[in-house]
Amino acid sequence: MITVTWAGAGFAGLAVLLYMASMQATTGLLFLVLGVVFACFMVNAIGAFQSARCLMATPPKVLRGTEGEPLREPWRVSNSARRNAGMASVMSPWGVLLRIAAVPAGATTRIRPVLALPSRGVYAYGRLRLASTYPFGLVRFEKRMDAGGEIVVCPEVYECLAPPASGHVPVLGGGVVGTRRSPSGSYFHGVRPMTAGDPVRLVHWPSSSKGQGLMVKEFDEELAGRIAVLVDCSVEEGAPVLDRAARAAGSVALACLDRGDHVDVVDLGRGELVSVSPFVDSDVVLTALARLEGKGPGTFGSHLEEVSGRLGPRTALCFVLTGAVTEAHDAVVCRLVERGRRVSVCLPDSVGALEWPPEVRVFQYGERSLAPCG
Amino acid sequence: MTDERTSRDRCSWHYLVLLGLLCQGFACQQWLMALVFGGLWWWAIRASRPVTRVPEPVEAVLLTVCLWVAYQLAPRVGIVWFASVSNALVLYQLLRLAERAGRRKRYFSAAVAVTQIAVGAQAVFDYRFALILIGALALLPATLRELEASRHGVVIRPRAALPRWREAALLFFFMGAFFVLFPRTHVSTYRSRLGMVHGGQQREIDMGESADDEGDLMVFRIEGEDIGYLRCLALDVFDGSTWRASPKMYREVGRPHSNERDRAVHRQVKVLAHKVLRTALPVDGAVLDMRGDYTQWPILAEHGGAMMPLPLRRPSTYYYWTRPGPLVCSLSPDQRRRYTAVPEVSAGVRQWTMSTVGEGLGPREQAERLVQRFRTEFTYQLGAPVLRSDTALEEFLLVRKEGHCGRYASALSALLRTRNIPARVVLGYLPSEENAFGGFYNVRTRHAHAWSEAWFEDEGWVTLDATPVGESIPRERRRLSLTLYEWVEFVWYSKIVEFGFAEQIRLAGGITHTMQAALTTVLGTRAGLVLAVVLVGALTVVRKLRDRYPRKGAGTSRQRAAFARNFYGRFLRLLRREHHVKRASQTPLEFLSGLRGAEYPRGEDAEVVTRQFCRVRYAESPLSDVEEAEIGAALDRIRRRSE
C-alpha cells in the first residue's frame, strides 16, 4: 500500500498551490519546477516499492527486552536486490520497531531494534509491517510481514534488600557463612593439624614448615538458602499494580540469587513454578514474570495448595501481593507461620499491613522501589 | 574554527536554499539582487551560532505578519505581490540558515526554496533557467534524501546525496513527462525582449518617398513548407503618388473556420513584435481555418488576409490551414470600378506602357510583359532619391529606374489599372531567412515587402512581383553558429517556455495517431503479430531467468572483504614508507597496539582505518558513506605525513 508521508503531503500541497498559480503564469517553465517535485514523488514511489519488496527483515523467534529500554537482540536484514535499499522501518502496533537506514545491494546486516516498550509483557509479532520511504521520504510503501514469534519485555529490576531465606544447605559459593568448617570455600578460616583422610592438596605449607607437623587449611562453610517468590495475580489484566508487583518480584528474586539462594518463582494465577539454582542465568525468572497475567479478584488461593506441595518443606516464602490484604491472605500467612515456614510479604505502597506475627517480614513496594515496612 | 564548522555542516539543503535565493534575486530582474542574496547566504551560514531561538508559535505568527505586510506593501512600492512575498521569505530562509535548524524546519525551508525557484521561473526564462533547472533537479532530491536519512540517524555527504545516473535519468523522464502531459489551464505568453518595439508597419505607400533598411527586429516566426508571400494589408486607392487602403479593405468578408482542408497546408506563426503587426495576422494563400491563443476571433478581409478586430495586445501564437495559390473570387461591379480607378497618366507613361505591352495581348500576358520589363531594365535600390510627388510615376519609369519594392508595386499596379486590369498593392513579408536546423523562418522588419496583385477572369487575384530581386530573392545564408543558436532559442521558447494547452492537444493527437498506426501495423499483419508475441515471450523469459539466477552484485560479503583489503593494504603500504612494517604473525589490532607503543603521530587515523577494516573484514558489516569518507580522509592524512 502506498501512502503519502507528512512531508510528502506538504510538498503535494505546495505543488497544488503552484499549479493554481500557473493559471496566471507568464511562462510554461513553472511546470518544469512542478515537474521536478512530481518526479521526486514518482522516483520515491518506485524506490519505496522496490526497497520494501527486496528488504527481508528476519526477527529472532523471541525478542527479549526490558521495559523502558530498547530491545536487545538484533534483526537480520538482507537486501536481495541488485540495487541499494533502505530508509525503511518495521512498524508494529506499539510503534517503530526497527529502523533500516541503508542496506547495500546483496548485503546482509544485523540491526538492533529501536523500540522501547514501556511495560512488561509478551507481545506477539502478529501485525508487523515493513514500510519504506526510500529515497526521499515523500511516499511510503508498506507491506505486511509474515513473522512468527514474540517480544518478551521483562520487568525492570532495581536494587533491594533480599528477604530472609531458609533451609540452608552447604553450597560452594553460597552467600551465608555457616558455623562449621569446610575443606573448600571462599572464606579462609585457619589451619589445623592434618588428620588421616585429609587430601594432600589441603596442606598449608607455610604453617607446616614451622615444625609442628603437617597443617591443613580450613574454610568457613558456605550456605545457600531456598526461597520461593509467590506473585499474587488476583487483579484484572492490565492493572498497573501487576507490573509493579512483577518488578518487585523480579528485584527480590535477583537479590536472592545474588545472595546465592535457590529461588523458585511462582505464578499464583496459573500455578506455574520456575526454579532457578544459584549462579544460573536469571533470564528465565524475568521471562516468567513478563508472562504474568491478571486473573481477576478472588483467585489468590486457587493454586496455592497445589504449589505448596511442589515447594520444599523448608523453603522460605515471599508473597508479592497486588491488592488489599484480605482475610484469606491473613489466614494463609498465619497458617504457614504456624507450620514453621519463614514468611515475608511484599505489599503495594498504597496498602496498609495487617497485624501479623513478628516472624513475618513485611515490605512495601512502589513504582521502582522496595523497602521494609515501618 | 568557523571554517571547520561551516564546511562540516554544509549540506545539500544549504545549496538548495542558495538556489532559491538566487532565483529570488533574478526575479528582481537584476544580477545585483542575486549577488546580494548570495552574499547574505554566505554571511548567514558563517554567522555565529546559535542565534536566539524563538518559540515556534511566535515564529509562525511573525512569519504570517511579515508575509501579510509584504503583500500589502507590494502595490505601494510598485512590485508584484508574489515577488514581495518571496522577499519576505528570504528573511525566513536567512534565519533558518543562521540557526541549527531541525528537520521539520529544513523541510519547510526546502519548500520555500522551491517556491522561490518557481517565482524565478516567471522572471528567468533564458539560458539561466536551464542552469537553475539542473540545480533544482539535483538539489531537491539530494535535500530530501539527506533529510530522510537523518530521520534514520544517518548522515550523508552532499556529494553522495546527489542522484546517481539512473535516478537522474528517471527524474528527468518524469519531469519531462509531467511537463508534456499534465493538463494545464492557461499559460500567458512571455514578454519577449524580441517584441519590445513601438510603432507599426506602414499603411500607405508614397511612390516618391525613399526607403531605407527597415532594421533587424524579429517580427514573427513561421513554420511550414513552401511559404510564399505573406500578406498583411492591401492598398486599393491610388491618387497618382500615394497608395492607401480604403475602409472597404478592412471589411469582414468571412471567418476562417472552414473544415474543407483538401490540399491545405499547415502553418504556425509565433508573433513576437505584436506592435509592428497591429491588427494584421500575416498569412499566405487562401486561408481556410485558423486557431490561436488570442482572445478575439480573427476575420478575413477583402484582400484575403486575416485581421483582428482590435490590435494584438501581447505576443501570440496562431496556426492556420491555407490553400496556396491565387485567391479565386469574383469581382462585383463596385469592386471592379474601385480596383481599376487610376488618375490620368502622362503621355510619356502611356507610351512607355504601350511600348511594353504592345497590342492584342490578353490581360495576363500584358501583366507578365510589364513585370518582365521591370525586372530586366530596372534596379532595386534602397535609399534611392526622393521623387517629385506630382510626377513620381513618370520620373520613376522614365528617368530614375531604381527604387525599393514599394515603387515597383505601386508602378505596376498603376500601369495595370491604366490597362483596365483590376490591381492593388499588397503589403506584407517575404520570408527568406530559413533556419537550417529547425525548418522555420525568422521574419524580421527588413523582410517587409510590397508587391502587386492583379485580378484575372479565370484565375482570381494573382501575385505579381515586379521588384527586380522579388521572387528570386536568394535564401539568406547565415553563419552556422548563429543558425544553431537561433534554432536552440526557437526550440527553447516555442517548445518549452510557451508550451501550453494547444501544444499538448497537438502532441496528444500526434501520439494517438502514431500509436494507432503502430498498432495497425503490428496487429494488421500476421508477421507483426508473431513478432509482438515473440518479443513479449522473450521479455518474460529474460525476466524469469534474471529472478532465478541473480547476478552477483556489488555489496556481497566477498566484495566487501575485497574493499576492506584494498584500503587496509594501502594503509600498510603508506606505513611501510615510515618503516612501520606489519609482521605476518600480527593481527591488525596487535599492529595498532605496536603503533601506539611506537608513538606514531597519526595514531587516531591508524585506529580509524584498523577498526573499520576489522568491522568490514570480520564482522562483514557494510560501511556507510560517512565511514567511507572518514577512511579516505584518514588515509589522505597518513599519505601526506609519509610524503
Interface residues (C-beta under 8 A of the other chain):
Chain A: A7 G10 F11 L14 L18 A21 S22 M23 Q24 A25 T26 T27 G28 L29 L30 F31 L32 V33 L34 G35 V36 V37 F38 A39 C40 M42 V43 N44 I46 G47 N79 S80 R82 R83 N84 G86 M87 S89 R99 I100 A101 A102 V103 P104 A105 G106 A107 T108 T109 T133 P135 F136 G137 L138
Chain B: F82 Y107 F108 A111 V114 T115 I117 A118 A121 Q122 F125 F129 L133 A136 L137 L140 P141 L144 R145 L147 E148 A149 R151 H152 G153 V154 E167 L170 L171 F172 F173 F174 M175 G176 A177 F178 F179 F182 R184 T185 H186 V187 S188 T189 Y190 R191 I496 V497 E498 F499 G500 P550 R551 K552 G553 A554 G555 T556 S557 R560 E620 S621 P622 S624
